[in-house]
């Protein structure tokens, strides 16, 4: 963590709960041009993934199976 970030965090902790909430929401906001770029990137990803499923290049995995895979990989990393 940089000293600048540590100072911002310390200043944030000095705020009351309402001010912290407002600051957190403000930090999460993205301006319109950045959001448009993010949306375009996601549209490309979704389109590519859909094409992969439709073409048979990849096979969909159920949500439960995905969670099981993630848990197994996480457990393996902890060893």
Secondary structure, 3 states (H helix, E strand, C coil): CCHHHHHHHHHHHCCCHHHHHHHHHHHHCCCHHHHHHHHHHHHHHHHHHHHHHHHCCCCCCCHHHHHHHHHHHHHHHHC
